[in-house]
Amino acid sequence: MIPQLSTADLLDFARATAGFMPDDEGALLFATARTALTNGPGLEIGTWCGKSAVILGAAAREAGSVVFTLDHHRGSEENQPGWEWHDPSLVDPEAGRIDTLPHFRRTITRAGLEEEVIGIVGRAPTVARHWRTPLALLFIDGGHTDEHVTNDYEGFARWVSRGAALVIHDVFERPEDGGQPPWRVYRRALASGDWEEIAACGSMRVLRRVDGEAGNPVR
């Protein structure tokens, strides 16, 4: 039986887990989630090997809540062979494709967060068509093309409750710093009048829903 780790130990565990979350951004994600999740469940889009899922799970445990984390576990565009962030050790030799699902499951088991972090395996648009649960927190950190980020926003932001949090990762204003699709969705959200920015750190933006009801389309 794996002993229950303290919150501090869980955050240390997350720092040592494979992923793309700087420590200061992870600290903001934890603080945001710890407050938001007292009002209901959260959803992360983009699991990878579970680094940020551990951060969210630690917050969910403190808040007495749960976090769902959604990924097809085949990797985004930048994770494929020939791209900068390709990791050959994550390729399933039988399928000949990336498969991060076993790594995620091992991460959550070792963290002792199987009750707080619930994995969903599938494509975000497919899951979004069937999602009906209001959210206290939505963390968008999946594919970084315009198609994928827009699908994530349109498919799930509508389920964020008024007063709840939307967190968008990899938001870069300058093209030389990173891809622009998350920046465009972030600007779209602010321009809609449905959201206000309440915190920022590095490439992470935290918004709060100030208008609309969960289940209604977002602009």
N, C-alpha and C positions, 0 to 999 in steps of 0.2 A: 504494500500500500504506500502510495506517495504521500508524504506529509504535506500539510497545507502550508504554503509559503506566505510570509508576511507581504504586505504591499510593497515595502522597500525591496524585498528579495525578488518579487515579481518584476519590478521595474528594472532591476539589475539583470534579471533573466532576459527581459525583452531587449536590452541594450546588446546582449551577447548573441541574439538570434539574428539569422540572416535576413536582410531586408534593406529598405531604403529610407529609413526615418532618422533624421538627425536628433540628437538628444534633446535639444531645446524645443524642437517641434513636438517631440514625443511628450515632453512635460506639459506643453499647452494642451495637447490632445487629452492627456489624462485628467488635467484639471477641469477641462470643459466637460468631459464625459462623467466625471464623478458628480458634478452638479446636475447635469442634464438628466442622467439616468435615474435620478430619484423620482422622476415623473413618468417613467415608462421604459420600454425596450429601445435598443439602438440597432442600427444596421450599418455594417461596413461593406462597401463595394470594393473588392480588390483585396484578397487575402494573402496571396503569395505564400510564404512559409510560416506566417503567423506572428510576425514581429509586432505589428500594431494591434493585432487581435489580443495579444497578451496584455498590452497596455489598456485596451478597452475592457478586457476581462477583469483586470485588477480594479478598475473603476466600477465596473458592474457589481463586483463582490462587495465593495464598500457601500454602494448605493442600494444593494438588495435587489438588483435587476439582472437582465440578461442582454447579451449582444449577439445578433445574428451576423455572420460574415459570409459574403457571397462571392464565388469565383468559379470559373470553369476549370481552373487549375492547369491550363495549357499554355499560360504565359501570354503577355501582351506582345505587340509588334517588336518592341525594343529588346525582348528576351529571346527572340528567335535566332537560329544560326546565322552568323555573319553580322549581327548587330552588336552594339557596344555592351549590352547588359546580358548577353547570352552566357549561361553557366552549363557546360556539358554534363556536370554531375547531376543535374536535375532532369536529364532526359531518360525516359523509360525506354530501355533498349528493345523491348518487345513491340511497343507502339511506334518507336522512332520519333516520339514527340515529348515535349516537356510535360512533366507530371509532378506538380508540387503538393498534391493532396496527401501523400504519405508523410511528407515533411511537416506539413501543417498539423496533421493529426498527432504526430510524435511531439511536436512543440507544445500543443495544448495538453496532452497527457502528462508530459514532464512538468508543466507549469501547474498541474492540478486544477485546471479551469474547465473541465468538461461539463460542469453544471452551468457555468456562466457564459461560455462561448459555444454557440451552436453553428456548425458549418452547413452551408447550403451549396451544393455543387450544381452549377448550371450557368447558362448565359443570362446576363442581366435582363435583356428585353423579354425573354420568356418568363422569367420569374416575376418581373414587374407586371405583366398582364394578369397575374393571379394574386398579387399582393394586396391585402386589405387591412393591414394592421397599422394604426397610428404610431408614429415614431417620436420619441423624445430626442433622438440624435440620429443624424444621417451623416456618415463619413464617406465622401466620394474620393476614391483613390484607386480606380481600376484602369482600364485602357485610356490612353492619352490622345487618341485621335478625336477630331470634332464629332464624328459619328458616335463614338463610345461615350464620351463625356456628356454629350447632349442627351443620349438615350438614358444615361444614369440619372441625370437631372430631371428630365421630363417623366421618367418612369417612377421615380421614388420620392422626389422632393415634394410632390403633391401630398404625401402621407405624413410629412412633418407637421406636428401640431403647432398651433399658434403659441408663441413664446418658446418653442423648442429650437434646437441647434442644428445648423447645417455647416459641416466642416468640409472644405475643399482643399486638397493637397496638390502640390506642384503647380501653384499659381505663379507665373512669371510674367511680369509686365514687359520686360525687354526680350525680344526673340533670341538675342545672343546668350541669355541665361537659361533658356529652356523652351519647350514647346508651348504654343499659345492656346490650344483648346481649353484647358482649365481656366486660363485667364479670361477667355471670352465668355465662358459660362458664369464665372464669378461676376463679371461686369453685367451680364444679362440679368442675373438675379438682383443685383443692386438697382438696376434701371427699372425693374418691374414694380418697385415700391412694396413688394411683399417681404423684403428682407432688409435688415440693417446689420452693418458690420460691428462686431463687439470686441474682436481681438485679432491679432495677427502676429506671426512669428516666422521668419524665413519665408518659405513658400506656402505656408499654411494660413488660410483665412477662415475665421469663425463668424458665421452669420446667425442672426436670430430671426425667426419668422414673426413679423409684426402684423400681417394681414392674411386673410384667408382661413379656411378650415381644412383639416386633414381630409383627404379624399378628393378635393377639388383640384382641377388642373392648375399648374403654375404657369406664370408668364415668362 
